[in-house]
Amino acid sequence: MFNPTRKIITVFLLLFLLFFSLLFLVSCVSNRNSDVYYDYDHGYHTVLKGETLYSIAFRHGVDYKKIARWNGIRKPYTIYAGQRLKLSPSQATSKTYQAKSKTSSTKRTSTSKKSTTKNTVTKPASKPIKHDWNWPTKGAVIRTYSSRSGGNKGIDIGGKIGQPVLAASSGKVVYSGNGLASYGNLIIIKHSEQFISAYAHNKKLFVKEGGEVKRGQKIAELGNTGTSEAKLHFEIRYKGKPVDPIKYLPKN
């Protein structure tokens, strides 16, 4: 005898199983893609097509010059898809450095015991090169910078889709694309050996890698790629580490 209730339950169970099977497959693909470029156990990054040394350094929060040094890469820092890059000094290098440090510290201790009358000259720390910064777009800051682990690495500026995004300072475009997860259409500009700035979630990008830009030049249109709302995520990094952009931008 035909039982419509039983048939409905069967169809519902099949749809339920199909839904969770699809979720499982998506998660597997996502995990596989993330493992392709980064070996979390050994601290290596395998270069993907379209990546630059600067975008890799930006992704991992490391100074690009350090990655270049650890991998013997010289200017203009050309890398290739499939290339495996160290993201930290090798263990052997670290051990050698530690051994040298212990030896030198022992020598300094014995020397200081023999003579305590010599004056110690401390070299002043190098100061960041000053730049003239402009606001990259018009709008209210809807999320501020946080130095906490997992916090916002820059500021989020609310706005309308399509409004101009401007270069905050003059420099060279070292990345223009959408290869960094959660940043959407992203532009990274190198201003000096110390400073870079980043502009995320754009609708359109108007500059290409290798191009020079002037402060105030239109480089993109504000959008919502990689996010759920129209905004510009803006970062300034000093020696590879995020800093609070508000401390560098002029007061409104």
C-alpha positions, 0 to 999 in steps of 0.5 A, a space after each residue: 500500500 502506498 504511504 506518502 508520509 514514508 516517501 516524504 521522509 525518505 526523500 528528506 533523508 536523501 537530501 540531508 545526506 547529499 547536503 552533508 556529502 557536498 559540505 565534506 567534499 568542499 572542506 576537503 578541497 579547501 584544505 587541500 588547496 591551503 596545504 598546496 602552498 604552505 607546509 605548516 610542519 616545516 615552514 615552507 611555502 610553495 609558490 603558486 601562479 600569480 604570486 609575488 615575493 611581496 604577496 607571500 611575505 604579506 600573507 605570512 606577516 614576514 619581511 620580504 627581505 628576510 624571505 629573500 635572504 633565507 632563500 638566496 633570492 636577489 633583486 628584482 626578487 623573481 620567483 617561479 610557480 612551484 618554487 619552495 621557499 623557506 619562511 624562517 631561517 634553517 635550523 642549522 643556521 639558528 644553532 650556529 648563531 646561538 653557538 656564536 652568541 654564547 661564545 661572544 657573550 662569554 668573551 664579553 663577560 671575561 673582558 668586562 671582568 678585566 676592565 670595567 672602566 671602558 664606556 659602552 657606546 650604544 648605537 641609536 636605533 634606526 628610525 623609520 623613513 618618513 612618508 607623506 600619507 593620504 587617506 586612501 578613500 573617503 568614509 568613516 572608519 568602521 573597524 580599527 586596528 588591533 595588535 592582538 592575535 587574530 585582530 584586525 591588521 589594519 583599518 576598515 573604511 566604509 563606503 559605496 561600491 565604485 568610489 575611488 581608492 587612492 594610493 596613500 603614498 607614492 611607490 611601486 605596485 608589487 602585487 595586484 590580484 586576488 590570490 590572497 584568501 579573504 582579501 578579495 581584489 588586492 593591491 600592495 604598494 612598496 613605498 621604501 625598503 621599510 614600508 608597504 601599504 595594502 588595499 583590499 576588497 576592491 571592485 576593480 583594479 586599475 594598476 598592474 604589478 611593476 607600475 609606479 604610482 603617485 600619492 593620491 592617484 586612483 588605483 582601484 574602485 571600492 568594492 566588497 570582494 572577499 567580504 560581505 559589505 562595501 568597504 576598503 581594508 587598508 594596511 600599512 606594514 613596517 618591516 613586514 609587520 602590521 602597524 596602526 595606519 591611524 598613527 600615520 594618516 593625517 587627522 580628518 
